[in-house]
Amino acid sequence: MIDRAGLAAFLRHRRAALQPEDVGLPRGQRRRVEGLRREEMAALCHMSTDYYARLERGRGPQPSEQMMAAIALGLHLGLTERDHLFRLAGHLPPVRGASREEYIAPGLLRILDRLDDTPAEIVTELGETLRQTRMGVALTGDLTSFRGPARSMGYRWFTDPSTRDRYAPDDHDQLSRVFASGLREIVAKRGTRSQAERLAGLLLKESELFRKYWDLQEVGVRPSKGKRFLHPEVGLLELECQTLLDPDESHTLLVYTAEPGGDSYEKLQLLSIIAGSLP
């Protein structure tokens, strides 16, 4: 049963504890509230301000499990806090390990939120983008909008030619080897009933290109630090990819940078203008 008063109090307290700089927002000079504003919190949780405000006032319908998961991410909750939030809302907490790809460690989120002027994203071991900076969206498009198997970069790579069009043609063979090799390793690690196994089965049915590289039986093929993106507006960008791994959740933070003074560095400055127009 939902504890409306307890849920409302918890949400208000956690919102007040978050500072704008914790989530990549400017503080500004006229801020009068402690912590984040309700409209800022609602935006982080991908819901309307009215709906979020009703939750903080102990009103409205019982929020869904999906809504609670979104709020937990928006509030940067740890696992114990997330489980408490679910119980207050009248739901059983997610089984730890069953939906790990949806949970992002607060520390990793805090780092991402401080990279608003840099293309960056958090991805799962299957290449599913969970969060992007605005510069990341400007570089590659909104990769969090995909659903089903298309959430995986590897699946899109082998089934959607437009995905490959975003990368320099000379790199396609190496990237195909990387994606097929990586998926083979994850299948062996996670087992025959895993999401990775289901994804490999789909690709074997749907993609002749995937079958070609899967049949190579390669493992251990690693991506290079250098990434060459073909952007529809600014052209070729040669970037370096730095990674930070969260081993507990099998998530990776990818950060893309360019050598200062170079052509790609100048193009990133142009991308920042595009990013500034994004919601």
C-alpha positions as CSV (number, residue, x, y, z in Angstrom):
1,M,0.0,0.0,0.0
2,I,1.3,3.4,-0.9
3,D,2.5,5.7,1.9
4,R,1.5,9.0,0.4
5,A,2.7,11.2,3.3
6,G,6.0,9.3,3.6
7,L,6.6,9.4,-0.1
8,A,5.9,13.1,-0.2
9,A,8.2,13.9,2.7
10,F,11.0,11.7,1.2
11,L,10.7,13.4,-2.2
12,R,10.8,16.9,-0.7
13,H,13.8,16.1,1.5
14,R,15.8,14.5,-1.3
15,R,15.0,17.4,-3.7
16,A,16.2,19.9,-1.1
17,A,19.4,18.0,-0.7
18,L,20.3,18.2,-4.4
19,Q,22.1,21.3,-5.5
20,P,22.0,22.6,-9.1
21,E,25.7,21.9,-9.6
22,D,25.1,18.3,-8.6
23,V,23.0,17.7,-11.7
24,G,24.8,20.0,-14.2
25,L,22.5,23.0,-13.8
26,P,23.6,26.7,-13.3
27,R,22.9,28.1,-9.9
28,G,22.0,31.6,-11.0
29,Q,21.9,34.7,-8.8
30,R,18.2,34.7,-7.9
31,R,17.8,31.2,-6.5
32,R,15.7,31.4,-3.4
33,V,14.8,27.8,-2.8
34,E,16.9,25.3,-0.9
35,G,18.1,22.6,-3.4
36,L,16.4,22.2,-6.7
37,R,13.1,23.7,-7.9
38,R,10.2,21.4,-8.5
39,E,10.2,22.2,-12.3
40,E,13.9,21.3,-12.4
41,M,13.3,18.0,-10.6
42,A,10.4,17.2,-12.8
43,A,12.5,17.7,-15.9
44,L,15.3,15.5,-14.5
45,C,12.6,12.8,-14.0
46,H,11.1,13.3,-17.4
47,M,7.6,14.1,-16.2
48,S,5.4,17.2,-15.9
49,T,5.9,19.6,-13.1
50,D,2.2,19.3,-12.1
51,Y,2.5,15.5,-11.7
52,Y,5.7,15.8,-9.7
53,A,4.2,18.5,-7.5
54,R,1.2,16.3,-6.7
55,L,3.5,13.6,-5.5
56,E,5.2,16.0,-3.2
57,R,1.8,17.1,-1.9
58,G,0.7,13.5,-1.3
59,R,-2.0,13.6,-4.0
60,G,-2.8,12.0,-7.3
61,P,-2.8,8.3,-8.4
62,Q,-0.3,5.7,-7.3
63,P,2.8,6.2,-9.5
64,S,3.9,3.3,-11.6
65,E,7.1,1.3,-11.1
66,Q,8.5,2.9,-14.3
67,M,7.8,6.4,-12.8
68,M,9.5,5.4,-9.6
69,A,12.6,4.2,-11.6
70,A,12.7,7.6,-13.4
71,I,12.4,9.5,-10.1
72,A,15.2,7.4,-8.5
73,L,17.5,8.3,-11.4
74,G,16.5,11.9,-11.3
75,L,17.1,12.1,-7.5
76,H,20.5,10.3,-7.9
77,L,19.5,7.7,-5.3
78,G,21.7,4.9,-4.1
79,L,20.3,1.4,-4.3
80,T,19.0,1.4,-0.7
81,E,17.4,4.7,-1.2
82,R,15.8,3.5,-4.4
83,D,14.4,0.5,-2.7
84,H,12.9,2.7,0.0
85,L,11.3,4.9,-2.6
86,F,9.7,1.9,-4.2
87,R,8.3,0.7,-0.9
88,L,6.9,4.1,-0.1
89,A,5.1,4.1,-3.4
90,G,3.5,0.7,-2.7
91,H,5.8,-1.4,-5.0
92,L,8.2,-4.2,-4.4
93,P,11.8,-2.9,-5.1
94,P,13.3,-4.2,-8.3
95,V,15.3,-7.5,-7.9
96,R,18.9,-6.4,-7.7
97,G,20.7,-7.8,-10.8
98,A,17.5,-8.3,-12.8
99,S,17.3,-4.7,-14.1
100,R,20.8,-3.5,-13.6
101,E,20.9,-1.8,-16.9
102,E,18.2,0.7,-15.7
103,Y,20.1,1.7,-12.5
104,I,23.0,4.1,-12.7
105,A,25.3,4.6,-9.7
106,P,24.9,8.2,-8.3
107,G,28.6,8.8,-8.5
108,L,28.7,8.1,-12.3
109,L,25.6,10.4,-12.7
110,R,27.4,13.2,-10.9
111,I,30.4,12.9,-13.2
112,L,28.2,12.9,-16.3
113,D,26.2,16.0,-15.0
114,R,29.5,17.9,-14.8
115,L,30.3,17.2,-18.5
116,D,27.6,19.3,-20.1
117,D,30.1,21.0,-22.4
118,T,31.5,17.6,-23.6
119,P,30.0,14.8,-25.6
120,A,29.5,12.0,-23.1
121,E,27.2,9.0,-22.5
122,I,26.6,6.2,-20.1
123,V,26.2,2.8,-21.7
124,T,25.5,-0.8,-20.6
125,E,27.6,-3.7,-21.6
126,L,25.3,-4.3,-24.6
127,G,25.8,-0.7,-25.8
128,E,22.5,0.6,-24.6
129,T,22.8,4.4,-24.0
130,L,21.1,5.2,-20.6
131,R,22.1,8.9,-20.4
132,Q,23.8,11.5,-22.6
133,T,25.0,15.0,-22.2
134,R,23.5,17.6,-24.5
135,M,26.7,17.7,-26.4
136,G,26.4,13.9,-26.7
137,V,23.0,14.3,-28.3
138,A,24.3,16.9,-30.6
139,L,27.1,14.5,-31.8
140,T,25.2,11.3,-32.3
141,G,21.5,12.1,-31.9
142,D,19.3,11.0,-29.0
143,L,20.4,7.4,-28.4
144,T,18.1,7.0,-25.3
145,S,15.0,7.1,-27.4
146,F,15.3,3.6,-28.9
147,R,13.2,0.8,-27.6
148,G,13.5,-3.0,-27.7
149,P,16.6,-4.6,-29.2
150,A,17.3,-1.3,-31.1
151,R,18.5,0.1,-27.8
152,S,21.7,-1.8,-28.4
153,M,24.3,0.0,-30.5
154,G,25.5,-3.4,-31.8
155,Y,22.0,-4.3,-33.0
156,R,21.5,-1.0,-34.8
157,W,25.0,-1.3,-36.3
158,F,24.1,-4.6,-38.1
159,T,20.5,-3.9,-38.9
160,D,20.3,-0.1,-39.7
161,P,22.6,1.3,-42.4
162,S,22.0,4.8,-41.2
163,T,23.8,3.9,-37.9
164,R,26.9,3.0,-39.9
165,D,26.7,6.2,-41.9
166,R,27.6,8.1,-38.7
167,Y,31.1,6.6,-38.8
168,A,34.0,6.8,-41.3
169,P,33.7,4.1,-43.9
170,D,37.3,2.9,-43.4
171,D,36.4,2.1,-39.8
172,H,33.3,-0.1,-40.5
173,D,35.2,-3.4,-40.7
174,Q,37.0,-2.9,-37.4
175,L,33.8,-1.7,-35.7
176,S,31.9,-4.7,-37.0
177,R,34.6,-7.0,-35.5
178,V,34.4,-5.2,-32.2
179,F,30.6,-5.5,-31.9
180,A,30.5,-9.1,-32.8
181,S,33.4,-10.1,-30.7
182,G,32.1,-8.1,-27.7
183,L,28.7,-9.7,-27.9
184,R,30.2,-13.2,-28.1
185,E,32.1,-12.5,-24.9
186,I,29.0,-11.2,-23.1
187,V,27.0,-14.3,-24.2
188,A,29.6,-16.6,-22.7
189,K,29.7,-14.5,-19.5
190,R,26.0,-14.1,-19.0
191,G,24.7,-17.5,-20.2
192,T,22.3,-19.0,-22.6
193,R,19.1,-17.4,-21.1
194,S,20.6,-13.9,-21.0
195,Q,19.6,-10.8,-22.8
196,A,22.9,-11.0,-24.7
197,E,22.0,-14.5,-26.0
198,R,18.6,-13.3,-27.2
199,L,20.2,-10.3,-28.9
200,A,22.7,-12.6,-30.7
201,G,19.8,-14.9,-31.8
202,L,17.9,-12.0,-33.3
203,L,20.9,-10.7,-35.2
204,L,21.7,-14.2,-36.6
205,K,18.1,-14.2,-38.0
206,E,18.0,-10.7,-39.2
207,S,21.5,-9.7,-40.4
208,E,23.7,-11.3,-43.0
209,L,26.4,-8.8,-42.1
210,F,26.3,-10.0,-38.5
211,R,26.5,-13.6,-39.5
212,K,29.6,-12.9,-41.5
213,Y,31.4,-11.4,-38.5
214,W,29.9,-13.8,-35.9
215,D,31.3,-16.8,-37.9
216,L,34.8,-15.4,-37.4
217,Q,34.6,-16.7,-33.8
218,E,36.7,-13.7,-32.6
219,V,37.0,-12.6,-29.0
220,G,39.1,-9.9,-27.5
221,V,38.8,-7.4,-30.3
222,R,38.8,-4.0,-28.6
223,P,37.9,-0.6,-30.0
224,S,40.6,2.0,-30.5
225,K,40.6,5.2,-28.5
226,G,40.3,7.2,-31.7
227,K,36.7,7.6,-33.0
228,R,35.8,9.1,-36.4
229,F,32.3,10.5,-36.6
230,L,30.6,11.7,-39.7
231,H,28.2,14.5,-38.5
232,P,25.5,15.6,-41.0
233,E,26.2,19.3,-40.2
234,V,29.9,19.7,-39.3
235,G,31.4,16.8,-41.2
236,L,34.2,14.5,-40.0
237,L,35.2,14.7,-36.3
238,E,38.3,12.8,-35.1
239,L,37.8,12.4,-31.4
240,E,39.5,10.5,-28.6
241,C,37.3,8.3,-26.4
242,Q,38.1,8.1,-22.7
243,T,36.2,5.5,-20.6
244,L,35.3,5.1,-16.9
245,L,34.0,1.7,-15.9
246,D,31.6,1.0,-13.1
247,P,32.3,-2.8,-12.5
248,D,29.4,-3.2,-10.1
249,E,26.8,-2.3,-12.7
250,S,28.7,-3.1,-15.9
251,H,28.2,0.4,-17.0
252,T,30.7,2.6,-18.9
253,L,31.0,6.3,-19.1
254,L,32.3,7.4,-22.5
255,V,33.8,10.8,-22.9
256,Y,34.7,12.2,-26.3
257,T,37.4,14.9,-26.6
258,A,39.4,16.6,-29.4
259,E,42.9,17.9,-29.4
260,P,42.9,21.6,-28.7
261,G,43.6,23.8,-31.7
262,G,42.7,21.1,-34.3
263,D,40.0,21.0,-36.8
264,S,37.8,18.6,-34.8
265,Y,38.2,20.9,-31.7
266,E,36.8,23.8,-33.8
267,K,33.9,21.6,-35.0
268,L,33.1,20.7,-31.4
269,Q,32.7,24.4,-30.7
270,L,30.1,24.5,-33.5
271,L,28.4,21.5,-32.0
272,S,28.0,23.4,-28.7
273,I,25.8,25.8,-30.6
274,I,23.6,23.0,-31.7
275,A,23.6,21.6,-28.2
276,G,22.5,24.9,-26.8
277,S,19.3,24.7,-28.9
278,L,18.4,21.3,-27.5
279,P,15.7,21.0,-24.7
